[in-house]
Amino acid sequence: MAILRRYFPSPIAAVAIVTNVNVEKRRCALETICLRGDELVVKGDAFLLVPTREMFET
């Protein structure tokens, strides 16, 4: 965390909103926003492959 403070001296808030869930393909789409105070730093989309329960049980 100390290394990141050198590059980002003020806190950055990250928000991820689920926009779509595809259960058959185990995919989840997110809209992401990063803010430093009221300033928009990064905005984009993310796609995740959701693991199955069996992956955690082994």
C-alpha positions as CSV (number, residue, x, y, z in Angstrom):
1,M,0.0,0.0,0.0
2,A,2.9,2.4,0.7
3,I,4.1,2.0,-2.9
4,L,0.7,2.9,-4.3
5,R,0.6,6.0,-2.1
6,R,3.6,7.4,-3.9
7,Y,1.7,7.3,-7.2
8,F,-1.8,8.0,-5.8
9,P,-1.5,10.3,-2.9
10,S,-5.3,10.8,-2.5
11,P,-7.8,7.9,-2.0
12,I,-9.4,6.4,-5.1
13,A,-12.9,4.9,-4.9
14,A,-13.8,2.0,-7.2
15,V,-17.3,1.0,-8.1
16,A,-18.4,-2.1,-10.0
17,I,-22.0,-2.5,-11.2
18,V,-23.2,-5.9,-12.5
19,T,-24.8,-5.3,-15.9
20,N,-25.3,-8.8,-17.2
21,V,-25.1,-12.4,-15.9
22,N,-24.9,-15.4,-18.2
23,V,-25.4,-18.5,-16.0
24,E,-24.9,-21.1,-18.8
25,K,-21.5,-19.7,-19.8
26,R,-20.6,-18.7,-16.2
27,R,-19.9,-15.1,-17.3
28,C,-20.6,-11.8,-15.6
29,A,-20.4,-8.3,-17.1
30,L,-19.5,-5.3,-15.0
31,E,-19.4,-1.5,-15.5
32,T,-16.5,-0.1,-13.6
33,I,-15.9,3.5,-12.4
34,C,-12.9,4.8,-10.4
35,L,-13.1,8.3,-8.8
36,R,-10.6,10.5,-6.9
37,G,-13.0,12.8,-5.0
38,D,-15.4,14.1,-7.7
39,E,-12.9,13.5,-10.6
40,L,-13.5,10.5,-12.9
41,V,-10.2,8.7,-13.2
42,V,-11.1,5.5,-15.1
43,K,-14.4,4.2,-16.6
44,G,-14.8,0.9,-18.4
45,D,-16.2,-2.5,-18.7
46,A,-15.0,-5.8,-17.2
47,F,-16.0,-9.4,-18.1
48,L,-15.4,-12.1,-15.5
49,L,-15.5,-15.9,-15.7
50,V,-17.3,-17.0,-12.6
51,P,-15.9,-20.1,-10.9
52,T,-18.1,-23.1,-10.0
53,R,-18.6,-24.3,-6.5
54,E,-16.6,-27.4,-7.3
55,M,-13.5,-25.3,-7.9
56,F,-13.6,-24.1,-4.3
57,E,-14.4,-27.5,-2.7
58,T,-11.3,-29.3,-4.0
